[in-house]
Amino acid sequence: MCEKFVRSVSSRLFSFSANVSGVIINTCGWVKENGYKSLTHIAQAFEVDVIVVLDQERLYNELVRDMPNFVKVVFLPKSGGVSMLHIYYKLCIL
């Protein structure tokens, strides 16, 4: 299924402006065990060259270890004003 999606996205990148601008792949927070395997599979299928990790040092270190050398893995800490959304508000949104 992932490969079919990759082919679909890649076919839309034939225009010059889309090709040079790239694609942002936003993933969920499932980063352990099978979630990590899915994340690395998606990165390899899309042939990404940059991965940005937001405030998860363990994930950053694992990606640096497991990704090919040509993939740049960047760690970004949360800024000082960011706070976690309470579970109550998350449930109300659904």
Residue pairs with C-beta under 8 A, 6 or more apart in sequence:
2 41
2 42
2 45
3 45
6 45
6 46
9 23
9 46
12 18
13 19
13 23
23 46
25 42
25 43
25 46
25 48
27 39
27 42
28 35
30 38
31 39
31 56
31 59
36 59
36 62
40 63
40 66
40 67
43 51
43 67
43 71
48 71
49 70
49 71
49 72
50 71
50 72
50 73
50 74
51 63
51 67
51 71
51 72
51 73
51 74
52 74
52 76
53 59
53 60
53 63
53 73
53 74
53 75
53 76
54 76
54 78
55 76
55 77
55 78
57 75
60 73
60 75
63 71
63 73
64 73
67 73
